[in-house]
Amino acid sequence: MQVEVFTTKNKKLGSITVSENTKVREIKKEIAKICKLSVDRQSIRDDLKGKDIKDDASVSNLPSTKKIYVKDLGPQIGWNTVFLLEYAGPLVVYALVSTRPWILYGEKAAETSLGSTARFVHEGMG
């Protein structure tokens, strides 16, 4: 079966030959060869404004037009990277501001040491 491949801007990328039981993941690999777009960056749709088709769906589920649309999702990063950036960033900023307060509060903040501030807070609470 011949399937035509278009971008979401309706520009034809080419066509690929697949069987009825070919999975979308295998189609993505073929598209990666055509347009040098990584499999993880691709979103496959059966309609120009339609929803994404899951990777485990087969070609037999496509409508009779035999057209698919490919959208570039952009660079993808892993969840470990997202986690580190989300939680390590504030910790680094806090460490910098607490050990070097003049960066945020000016030169007068440098006259008070972190130890005397901690002692003042501790005695004030106890």
C-alpha positions in Angstrom: 0.0 0.0 0.0 1.3 3.5 -0.9 1.0 6.2 1.8 1.6 9.8 1.0 3.5 11.8 3.6 2.8 15.6 4.1 3.9 18.2 6.6 1.2 19.9 8.7 1.7 22.9 6.3 0.4 20.6 3.5 3.8 20.3 1.8 4.4 16.8 0.3 7.5 15.1 1.7 7.1 11.9 -0.4 5.5 8.6 -0.3 6.3 5.3 1.4 5.2 1.7 0.8 3.9 -0.2 3.8 1.8 -3.2 4.5 -1.6 -3.3 6.2 -0.3 -4.4 9.5 2.7 -1.9 9.6 2.8 0.0 12.9 3.1 3.8 13.1 6.5 3.5 14.8 7.8 1.7 11.7 6.3 4.5 9.5 8.2 7.0 11.6 11.4 5.2 10.9 10.8 5.4 7.2 9.9 9.1 7.5 13.2 9.7 9.4 15.0 8.4 6.3 13.2 10.7 4.0 13.4 14.0 5.9 16.2 13.4 8.4 13.8 14.0 11.3 14.3 11.9 14.4 11.6 9.4 15.3 11.1 11.1 18.7 10.5 14.5 17.1 7.7 13.3 14.9 4.0 13.5 15.4 1.9 11.5 12.9 -1.7 12.5 12.2 -4.3 11.2 9.8 -5.9 14.6 9.3 -4.3 18.0 8.9 -5.8 19.3 12.2 -6.4 15.9 13.7 -5.0 14.3 16.8 -1.8 12.3 17.0 -1.9 8.6 16.2 -0.2 6.4 18.8 2.9 4.5 17.9 1.3 1.1 18.3 -1.6 1.7 15.9 -1.5 0.0 12.5 -1.9 1.4 9.0 -5.2 -0.5 8.6 -6.7 2.1 11.0 -6.0 5.0 8.7 -8.8 6.4 6.6 -9.0 5.4 2.9 -7.3 8.5 1.7 -3.9 7.0 2.7 -2.4 10.4 3.6 -0.5 11.1 6.8 0.7 14.3 8.2 4.0 14.8 10.0 4.6 17.5 12.6 8.0 18.4 14.0 7.7 18.4 17.8 11.1 20.1 18.2 14.0 18.9 20.4 13.0 16.5 23.1 14.7 16.2 26.5 14.4 13.4 29.0 12.5 13.5 32.3 15.8 13.3 34.3 16.9 16.5 32.7 13.6 18.2 33.4 13.7 17.1 37.1 17.3 18.3 37.6 16.6 21.7 36.0 13.4 22.2 37.9 14.7 21.3 41.4 18.5 22.0 41.2 18.0 25.6 39.9 16.4 27.0 43.0 18.8 25.2 45.3 21.8 26.8 43.5 20.2 30.3 43.6 19.5 29.9 47.3 23.0 28.8 48.0 24.5 31.7 46.1 22.2 34.3 47.8 22.8 33.0 51.3 26.6 32.8 51.0 27.0 36.0 48.9 24.1 38.3 49.9 25.8 41.4 48.3 24.9 40.0 44.9 21.2 40.6 45.6 21.1 43.1 48.4 24.1 45.4 47.8 27.4 46.1 49.6 25.8 46.8 53.0 24.5 43.2 53.2 28.1 42.0 53.2 28.8 43.6 56.6 26.5 41.1 58.3 27.8 37.6 58.3 25.6 34.5 57.8 26.7 33.2 61.2 25.5 36.3 63.1 22.2 36.3 61.2 21.6 32.7 62.1 22.5 33.3 65.8 20.1 36.3 65.9 17.3 34.2 64.4 18.0 31.3 66.8 18.1 33.4 69.9 15.0 35.3 68.8 13.0 32.1 68.5 14.2 30.5 71.7 
